[in-house]
């Protein structure tokens, strides 16, 4: 398993944002779902070493997030919901900057490959500040996959994309999931049904289901994932 989480807890003041959750993830695309404030982003931030857990344990590619944060960061590509970018940099310049941080071998070739993968070719010579929201998302995704990590954590990766862009990015996520562990957080249920083979739904800091998409739909009368989500998160 690329990711193992055991008894993970995060407390802010008197609020348990994440309440003793456990799960694992192997190569493939895992849909990590929940209402706003359910604990999704908090869990992902803990996995990436962005914030510490209050209790429990999380391993990424065999490395403990708390004790080996540098090794974990080498294994993970992270696209946060906020997608903070250096807007005064040109697209290729920003990718070269990230490549330098990761000390990539043959960075120019890898940058060219990632630009093609993410469809950034037409915009590669523009400043990030001149790009549409959809293309900024592509830059964030390109930065996340640039160092070819084994684990990708994507928080609302298709936000702002038009229907044509959606198709290409969904296909990219599907292709990445063939060899990598991808955790995908989104509110778009059709997106989960299109690319995910496993689903975790978290509500009020606790996991309410952890199953394959096929089993989940079969156990609920083959209703839509949206209906299943509403049923499980309104309890």
C-alpha positions in Angstrom: 0.0 0.0 0.0 1.3 3.5 -0.9 -0.7 5.1 1.9 -1.6 3.8 5.4 -3.5 5.9 7.9 -4.2 4.5 11.4 -6.3 6.4 14.0 -5.6 9.8 12.5 -7.0 12.7 14.5 -6.7 16.4 14.2 -8.2 18.7 16.9 -8.6 22.5 16.5 -9.5 23.9 19.9 -12.6 21.9 20.9 -13.4 20.7 17.4 -12.3 17.3 16.1 -11.8 18.1 12.4 -10.6 14.5 11.8 -11.7 11.9 14.3 -9.7 8.7 14.6 -9.9 7.6 10.9 -8.0 4.7 9.3 -7.7 3.7 5.7 -5.2 2.6 3.1 -4.7 3.4 -0.6 -2.9 1.4 -3.4 -2.2 2.4 -7.0 -5.4 3.5 -8.7 -7.7 6.6 -8.3 -9.3 7.0 -4.9 -12.2 9.4 -4.6 -12.0 11.1 -1.2 -15.4 12.8 -0.7 -17.3 14.7 1.9 -19.3 17.8 2.6 -17.5 21.1 3.2 -15.9 21.0 6.7 -16.0 17.2 6.8 -12.2 16.8 7.2 -11.1 16.1 3.6 -8.6 18.9 3.2 -7.3 18.5 6.7 -6.5 14.9 6.1 -4.8 15.7 2.8 -2.7 18.4 4.5 -1.6 16.0 7.1 -0.6 13.4 4.5 1.5 16.0 2.7 3.2 17.2 5.9 1.5 20.6 5.5 0.1 20.4 9.0 0.8 18.0 11.9 -1.7 15.5 13.2 -2.9 15.6 16.8 -2.9 11.8 17.1 -2.6 8.6 15.1 -0.2 7.7 12.3 0.2 8.2 8.6 2.7 6.5 6.3 3.4 7.4 2.6 5.5 5.0 0.6 6.7 3.4 3.8 7.8 6.7 5.4 6.1 8.1 8.5 4.8 11.6 7.8 5.7 12.9 11.2 9.3 11.6 11.4 10.4 11.5 7.8 8.7 14.6 6.2 11.4 15.2 3.6 11.2 11.6 2.2 7.4 11.9 2.1 7.5 15.1 0.1 9.7 13.4 -2.4 7.0 10.7 -2.9 4.1 13.1 -3.1 2.7 15.5 -5.7 0.2 17.9 -4.2 -2.4 20.2 -5.9 -4.1 22.1 -3.1 -7.5 23.6 -3.5 -6.0 27.1 -3.3 -3.4 26.3 -6.0 -1.1 29.1 -5.0 1.1 30.1 -8.0 3.8 32.6 -8.7 1.8 34.8 -11.1 4.7 36.9 -12.2 6.5 33.9 -13.5 6.2 32.5 -17.0 4.7 29.0 -17.3 8.0 27.3 -18.4 9.9 29.4 -15.9 7.8 28.3 -13.0 8.2 24.6 -14.0 12.0 25.1 -14.3 11.9 26.6 -10.8 10.1 23.5 -9.4 12.4 21.2 -11.4 15.4 22.8 -9.8 13.9 22.3 -6.3 13.5 18.6 -7.0 17.0 18.5 -8.7 15.6 16.7 -11.7 17.8 14.9 -14.2 17.2 16.3 -17.7 14.7 18.9 -16.5 14.1 20.4 -20.0 12.9 17.0 -21.3 10.7 16.4 -18.3 9.2 19.9 -18.5 8.4 19.4 -22.2 6.7 16.1 -21.5 4.6 17.5 -18.7 3.6 20.5 -20.7 2.3 18.1 -23.4 0.6 15.9 -20.8 -1.3 18.8 -19.3 -2.1 20.6 -22.5 -0.1 23.7 -21.6 1.6 24.0 -25.0 -0.3 27.0 -26.3 0.2 28.9 -23.0 3.7 27.9 -22.1 5.3 31.3 -23.0 2.7 33.4 -21.0 2.9 34.7 -17.5 0.8 32.7 -15.1 -1.0 35.9 -14.1 -2.3 36.2 -17.7 -3.8 32.7 -17.7 -7.5 31.7 -17.3 -8.5 29.9 -14.1 -8.6 26.6 -16.1 -5.0 27.0 -17.4 -3.8 28.0 -13.9 -5.2 24.7 -12.7 -3.2 22.9 -15.4 0.0 24.7 -14.2 -0.7 23.5 -10.6 -1.2 20.0 -11.9 1.9 20.2 -14.0 3.9 21.2 -10.9 2.4 18.4 -8.9 3.4 15.7 -11.4 6.7 17.2 -12.5 9.0 15.1 -10.3 7.1 11.9 -11.2 5.9 11.1 -7.7 4.4 7.8 -6.7 1.5 9.4 -4.9 -0.7 12.3 -6.1 -3.0 14.2 -3.8 -5.4 16.4 -5.9 -7.9 18.8 -4.1 -10.5 19.9 -6.6 -8.1 19.5 -9.6 -10.7 20.3 -12.3 -12.1 23.5 -10.8 -12.6 26.1 -13.5 -12.1 23.8 -16.4 -14.4 24.0 -19.4 -16.0 20.7 -20.7 -13.3 20.1 -23.3 -10.5 20.6 -20.7 -12.4 18.4 -18.3 -12.2 15.4 -20.7 -8.5 15.7 -21.2 -7.6 16.2 -17.5 -9.9 13.3 -16.5 -8.1 11.1 -19.0 -4.7 12.3 -17.6 -5.8 11.4 -14.0 -7.1 8.0 -15.2 -3.8 7.3 -17.0 -1.8 8.4 -13.9 -3.8 6.1 -11.7 -2.6 3.1 -13.7 0.8 3.2 -12.1 0.4 5.8 -9.2 -1.8 6.2 -6.2 -4.1 9.2 -6.8 -6.3 10.7 -4.1 -8.9 12.8 -5.7 -11.1 15.2 -3.7 -14.0 16.8 -5.6 -17.6 17.8 -5.2 -18.4 16.6 -8.8 -19.9 13.1 -8.4 -19.8 12.5 -12.2 -16.1 13.1 -12.1 -15.7 10.4 -9.4 -17.8 7.9 -11.4 -15.7 8.7 -14.5 -12.2 8.2 -13.0 -12.3 6.5 -9.6 -12.2 2.8 -8.8 -12.5 3.2 -5.0 -14.4 5.7 -2.8 -14.0 7.0 0.7 -16.7 9.3 2.1 -16.0 11.3 5.2 -18.6 13.2 7.3 -18.1 15.2 10.4 -14.5 13.9 10.7 -15.4 10.2 10.5 -15.3 7.8 7.6 -18.8 6.6 6.7 -17.9 4.4 3.8 -14.7 2.9 2.3 -15.4 0.6 -0.6 -15.0 0.1 -4.4 -17.3 2.2 -6.5 -18.8 -1.0 -7.9 -19.6 -2.5 -4.5 -20.9 0.8 -3.1 -23.4 1.2 -6.0 -24.3 -2.4 -5.8 -25.1 -2.2 -2.1 -27.3 0.8 -2.6 -29.5 -0.5 -5.3 -27.3 0.8 -8.1 -28.5 4.4 -7.4 -26.3 7.3 -8.4 -23.2 8.2 -6.4 -24.8 11.6 -5.7 -27.8 9.9 -4.0 -25.5 7.6 -2.0 -23.4 10.6 -0.9 -26.5 12.6 0.2 -27.8 9.5 2.1 -24.6 8.9 4.0 -23.8 12.5 4.8 -27.2 13.6 6.0 -27.3 11.1 8.9 
